[in-house]
Amino acid sequence: MILHSLPAGSGWHRLRRLLLTSCFLLVCKPGYTGETYLMSQQYIAARGHALDDSALHRIEHWQAIIRSAGKLAEREKLRVTNDFFNRMRFVSDQVLWGQEDYWATPLETLVANGGDCEDFSIAKYFTLREMGIPQDKLRLTYVKALNLNQAHMVLTYFETPDADPLVLDNLDRNIKPASNRHDLLPVYSFNGEGLWLARKQGKEQHVGSATRLSMWNSVVARINHEQLAAR
């Protein structure tokens, strides 16, 4: 069983703990509502009084990217979104949020102008969802970063169900097929529809709903709250 065969190392003990305490504890909370993450200009202006100019500019730029998505092909949506969030600084959860593990909403990441791999992947996922890419084409994927010997999260995009997925990453900023990322070893993946454990020879095992991830439930609940506030 994969939970008992994770390599040693602080990052992997953290991942094993996450799997044991979050992945396989059923925590029922609302899923992503599918309501728009687009914000009214009135909301941005009102919130802008509490933000510095650079944070406000990042939010406005993000909103402009989402609004322009109708003109773009899916591959271009991937590139624009990946490039935008990869320009932000990498900061650990402990430094940024004072917690060992915290999954930030896209808005929280934008205001902070930084985050870690989970934050960047989550921000890319929800941005691409707002751009009209179906969630069955997107997965948040936990991997082992072999060169760093630590747990890492990326976003993967499946053009078709059986396609070699494309990897959106903050370590290698070029979007590449997963088959070309020999530095990454998949562990598990999820989206709003399901949760999958990676198995040998590239096969996966569907193990249920992403609502079994308490960290996912938490960030989705905060996103839903932000959506309601932004109307």
PATILO-773123 format. One line per 5 residues: their letters; for each residue x, y, z of C-alpha. Coordinates in nm, 2 decimals, decimal comma. Each point is the difference from the previous one (the first is absolute). Example, Ala and Ser with C-alpha at 12.3 -4.5 7.8 and 13.67 -1.06 7.14 Angstrom:
<fises>
AS = 1,23:-0,45:0,78 | 0,14:0,34:-0,07
</fises>
This chain:
<fises>
MILHS = 0,00:0,00:0,00 | 0,15:0,34:-0,10 | -0,05:0,16:0,34 | 0,24:-0,25:0,16 | 0,27:0,02:-0,27
LPAGS = 0,07:0,37:-0,02 | 0,37:0,09:0,00 | 0,16:0,14:0,32 | 0,06:0,37:0,03 | -0,18:0,29:0,16
GWHRL = -0,20:0,09:-0,31 | -0,12:-0,36:-0,03 | -0,09:-0,03:0,37 | -0,21:0,32:-0,06 | -0,17:-0,16:-0,30
RRLLL = -0,07:-0,33:0,18 | -0,15:0,19:0,29 | -0,21:0,21:-0,25 | -0,13:-0,32:-0,16 | -0,07:-0,17:0,33
TSCFL = -0,17:0,29:0,17 | -0,17:0,18:-0,29 | -0,03:-0,23:-0,30 | -0,18:-0,28:0,17 | -0,21:0,18:0,26
LVCKP = -0,34:0,08:-0,14 | -0,07:0,37:0,06 | -0,32:0,11:-0,17 | 0,00:0,36:-0,11 | -0,14:0,18:-0,30
GYTGE = 0,18:-0,04:-0,33 | 0,10:0,27:-0,24 | -0,32:0,16:-0,10 | 0,09:0,08:-0,35 | -0,10:0,36:0,05
TYLMS = 0,23:0,25:-0,17 | 0,32:0,12:0,16 | -0,03:0,32:-0,20 | -0,03:0,30:0,23 | -0,20:0,31:-0,05
QQYIA = 0,20:0,32:-0,05 | -0,18:0,14:0,31 | 0,13:-0,29:0,21 | 0,35:0,04:-0,12 | -0,01:0,38:0,06
ARGHA = -0,14:-0,06:0,35 | 0,26:-0,26:0,09 | 0,27:0,21:-0,15 | -0,01:0,24:0,30 | 0,15:-0,28:0,21
LDDSA = 0,26:-0,10:-0,25 | 0,32:0,15:-0,13 | 0,03:0,10:-0,36 | 0,20:-0,31:-0,11 | -0,26:-0,24:0,15
LHRIE = -0,29:0,19:-0,16 | 0,19:-0,01:-0,34 | 0,05:-0,38:0,03 | -0,37:-0,05:0,07 | -0,10:0,22:-0,30
HWQAI = 0,24:-0,17:-0,23 | -0,13:-0,34:0,11 | -0,36:0,11:-0,07 | 0,10:0,13:-0,34 | 0,16:-0,34:-0,08
IRSAG = -0,32:-0,18:0,09 | -0,22:0,25:-0,20 | 0,22:-0,04:-0,31 | -0,02:-0,38:0,00 | -0,27:-0,03:-0,26
KLAER = 0,24:0,10:-0,27 | 0,26:-0,26:0,09 | 0,05:-0,37:-0,09 | 0,03:-0,23:0,30 | 0,38:-0,04:-0,04
EKLRV = 0,04:0,38:0,00 | -0,22:0,02:0,32 | 0,24:-0,25:0,16 | 0,31:0,21:-0,10 | -0,14:0,34:0,11
TNDFF = -0,12:-0,14:0,33 | 0,32:-0,19:0,07 | 0,22:0,30:-0,08 | -0,21:0,24:0,21 | 0,02:-0,20:0,33
NRMRF = 0,36:-0,12:-0,05 | 0,11:0,36:0,02 | -0,09:0,01:0,37 | 0,25:-0,07:0,27 | 0,03:-0,34:0,17
VSDQV = -0,06:0,03:0,37 | -0,06:-0,28:0,25 | -0,33:-0,04:0,19 | 0,19:0,04:0,32 | 0,14:0,34:-0,10
LWGQE = -0,31:0,13:-0,18 | -0,28:-0,14:0,22 | 0,17:-0,12:0,32 | -0,13:-0,35:-0,07 | 0,17:-0,32:-0,12
DYWAT = -0,27:-0,06:-0,26 | -0,24:0,26:-0,14 | -0,16:-0,01:-0,34 | -0,07:0,36:-0,11 | -0,27:0,12:-0,22
PLETL = 0,10:0,17:-0,33 | -0,10:0,33:0,15 | 0,21:-0,06:0,31 | 0,30:-0,09:-0,22 | -0,04:0,31:-0,21
VANGG = -0,02:0,23:0,31 | 0,31:-0,17:0,16 | 0,18:0,01:-0,34 | 0,13:-0,35:0,08 | -0,06:-0,35:0,12
DCEDF = 0,12:-0,35:-0,04 | -0,06:-0,27:-0,26 | -0,35:-0,09:0,13 | -0,10:0,37:-0,01 | 0,12:0,05:-0,35
SIAKY = -0,16:-0,32:-0,12 | -0,33:0,08:0,16 | 0,00:0,35:-0,15 | 0,07:-0,13:-0,35 | -0,27:-0,27:0,04
FTLRE = -0,28:0,25:0,10 | 0,12:0,26:-0,25 | -0,02:-0,25:-0,29 | -0,34:-0,12:0,12 | -0,12:0,36:-0,02
MGIPQ = 0,15:0,01:-0,35 | -0,24:-0,28:-0,10 | 0,22:-0,30:0,02 | -0,20:-0,30:0,13 | 0,11:-0,14:0,33
DKLRL = 0,03:-0,35:-0,15 | 0,30:0,14:-0,20 | 0,18:0,13:0,31 | 0,15:-0,17:0,31 | 0,20:0,12:0,29
TYVKA = 0,27:-0,26:0,02 | 0,23:-0,08:0,29 | 0,33:-0,13:-0,11 | 0,34:-0,08:0,14 | 0,25:0,25:-0,14
LNLNQ = 0,29:-0,24:-0,05 | 0,28:0,26:-0,03 | -0,11:0,16:0,33 | -0,11:-0,32:0,17 | -0,32:0,16:0,13
AHMVL = -0,37:0,02:-0,05 | -0,12:0,25:-0,26 | -0,33:0,09:-0,17 | -0,06:0,08:-0,37 | -0,30:0,06:-0,22
TYFET = -0,06:-0,25:-0,28 | -0,21:0,05:-0,31 | -0,15:-0,29:-0,20 | -0,10:0,11:-0,36 | -0,18:-0,33:-0,02
PDADP = -0,07:-0,26:0,27 | 0,28:-0,23:-0,12 | 0,25:0,27:-0,10 | 0,34:0,05:0,14 | -0,07:0,29:0,24
LVLDN = 0,17:0,33:-0,02 | 0,17:0,12:0,32 | -0,03:0,36:0,13 | 0,27:0,04:0,26 | 0,19:0,27:0,19
LDRNI = 0,33:-0,21:0,00 | 0,02:-0,04:-0,37 | -0,19:0,29:-0,14 | -0,03:-0,14:-0,35 | -0,32:-0,20:-0,06
KPASN = 0,10:-0,35:-0,09 | -0,16:-0,34:-0,04 | 0,01:-0,21:0,31 | 0,20:-0,27:-0,19 | 0,28:0,26:-0,03
RHDLL = 0,01:0,08:0,37 | 0,22:-0,28:0,12 | 0,07:0,21:0,31 | -0,36:-0,05:0,13 | -0,15:-0,32:0,14
PVYSF = -0,38:0,02:0,03 | -0,16:-0,09:0,34 | -0,36:0,10:-0,02 | -0,22:0,25:-0,18 | -0,34:0,16:0,04
NGEGL = -0,25:0,26:-0,13 | -0,35:0,10:0,08 | -0,13:-0,34:-0,13 | 0,23:-0,26:0,15 | 0,32:-0,12:0,17
WLARK = 0,25:-0,24:-0,15 | 0,30:-0,18:0,13 | 0,29:-0,07:-0,24 | 0,10:-0,35:-0,05 | 0,28:-0,18:-0,19
QGKEQ = 0,03:0,02:-0,38 | -0,19:0,33:-0,01 | -0,33:-0,15:0,11 | -0,23:0,17:0,25 | -0,24:-0,11:0,26
HVGSA = -0,31:0,20:0,06 | -0,06:0,02:0,38 | -0,30:0,23:0,03 | -0,09:0,37:0,01 | 0,23:0,29:0,06
TRLSM = -0,22:0,09:0,29 | 0,20:-0,25:0,19 | 0,28:0,25:0,00 | -0,05:0,23:0,30 | 0,26:0,26:-0,13
WNSVV = -0,19:0,01:-0,33 | -0,34:0,05:0,18 | 0,15:0,29:0,19 | 0,14:0,19:-0,30 | -0,32:-0,06:-0,20
ARINH = -0,22:0,13:0,29 | 0,22:0,32:0,01 | -0,03:0,03:-0,38 | -0,38:-0,03:0,02 | 0,00:0,27:0,27
EQLAA = 0,21:0,23:-0,22 | -0,23:-0,06:-0,29 | -0,30:0,11:0,20 | 0,18:0,31:0,13 | 0,11:0,10:-0,35
R = -0,36:0,02:-0,14
</fises>
